[in-house]
Amino acid sequence: MKTGTFRSFDKAELFYREWEPTQEANGKVVLLLHRGHEHSERLDSIARSSIFAGYKIFSYDNRGHGYTKEGATYEFMNLVRDLDAFVRFVCEKEHITQEAIFVVANSVAGVVASTWVHDFAPKIAGMALVAPAFKIKLYVPLAKPALALMLHFKEGLNITSYVKAKFLTHNAEEQKRYNTDPLITPNIPAKQLVTLLDTAQRVVEDASLIVTPTLVLSATADYVVESSVQKIFYDKLSSPLKRFVVLEGFYHGVLYEQNAQIALDAIGAFMREAFAAPKVSLKEHLIKITQLEKDTIAKGEIPFLQNCSFAFQRFMLHRFGRLSEGMSIGLRYGFDSGVTLDYIYKNTPNGQGALGKIIDKNYLNSIGWKGIRQRKVNAIATIREKIEHLRAQGEKVRILDIAGGPARYLIELAREYPDIEVLVRDYQEQNIEQGRALAKEFSLKNIRYEQADAFDKQTYENRSYQPNIVIISGVFELFEDNALIQNAIDGVTSMMPKGSFLVYTGQPWHPQLEQIAYVLGNHQQKQWIMRRRSQYELDTLFAQSGFEKNSMKIDDWGIFTVSVATLTCKDA
């Protein structure tokens, strides 16, 4: 066994371990992810199990656990980002692709792994979720809302775990090891626990968009988590290969139980099956799921009380909404318009009088708009990374945004990098006019605006401009038809040189789809009804046109993604 550190998404140093195969290597890698409170060293005996004899094994210590001291207080989604960073580190270190990786994740790590495959759509061979903690048994009434309230007053709040070794395993020797292990972390960051529970609920409800081959091991005598939710999660999975194994009489610490070999054998058998399984595209299957969701919303098939609530919200919007500057802009131009987004990005409450400003502040603080603003932060960071990369290669940076609206964030980048060239296109004339006014205000000569329909192939026929960074942001989720957006994909592909970068955003999940549809209007003054696309569907669309996804960023709520891909192959 060797040890080392790797840099995660935020440059934090995380401690990791690796175990060499004990027999002839098969070129495959297994990631072992430890449960809450524990650390990678406790997985040593499991890593040396005969079922992993031909595999190289990797594990790491979560933030604030074991030998990783950084990050005592954090959002749960940071654990998901850490896993994504670790997978990329292992792939680079071992010179492998994600297809050569299988993940074994215990308890909280099971939620991390399932969230990762849902949100990031990796191409791993499969995963085994061992007693995944989708719903933790909080024996204190109203514990979660109480913790959420306390976090408003003390963000760094920690709580001591109630879990004792005797409730984790029947094995007396393993109980002793747990109780005497100096690296066990007894405290839980309250912020991590609350956001874990919120994220787990989201992933269970939306598990139908997961296609990764999945094994779920469920313990019937689990004092820590609700086993019934594991079956709900499993039943919803769209994975072509999946298996649910009930472990009678097992406690939560499945891999440390007296009969742990039963679980290990099940993992070994499923792992071999997952690596041997043929790869099939499930894009059309997932399209049907989200299309049905969209059609159901369009038909208005919602509960009576919910319908009454939306009717009241519509009345209040049209009666008092114009007091808020943001709502007034949305009512005039559409809540999906570029000028609306520009106002959301500025995030400065304004309106008629004190009441108008209060209404506007609440409007700007809705979770959807908070996610939009984080999408902008992630998009700028991603674009800046690619600008720096191209400049380091001595290349002239040429950016195209196919539906950018006023593109205030590109104005900011054009000011920061006066040597780059930016072309912003948009369908709406008011967006173009506002963008040109911004460019004039800052005397910018390196950014220009054109009125064009992003979904009209003819607008891409001018090959004189060859961008090496193309941006497709916040536009695909407005349209349900993939044939229509394929026009945009084909168009940008025809303009881009091989090796150039595509930055594209996605909306794999949204908590307010129905509210948006029944209360807000779009730029065509119609219902704003969206068909969301899973990250798997979105990545597959671009992959079919020769793009290879390199990395991805996502907000803490799992709403908006920002991905970057390289054009690796191109039809003549």
GISULQUI-V217715 format. One record per helix or strand. SS is the DSSP state (h for helix, s for strand). FROM is the first residue (numbers start at 0). TO is the last residue. If there is no record, write none. Layout:
BEGIN
ss/from/to
SS/FROM/TO
SS/FROM/TO
END
This chain:
BEGIN
ss/from/to
s/1/6
s/12/18
s/28/32
h/39/46
h/49/51
s/55/59
h/75/93
h/97/99
s/100/105
h/107/119
s/125/129
s/135/135
h/142/150
s/157/159
h/164/166
h/171/179
s/186/188
h/189/204
h/206/208
s/213/218
s/224/224
h/226/235
s/241/246
h/253/255
h/259/275
h/282/298
h/303/322
s/323/323
h/324/332
h/337/345
s/350/350
h/352/363
h/366/391
s/397/400
h/407/415
s/420/425
h/428/440
s/446/450
h/456/459
s/468/471
h/475/477
h/481/494
s/500/505
h/512/518
s/520/520
s/526/526
h/534/542
s/546/553
s/560/566
END
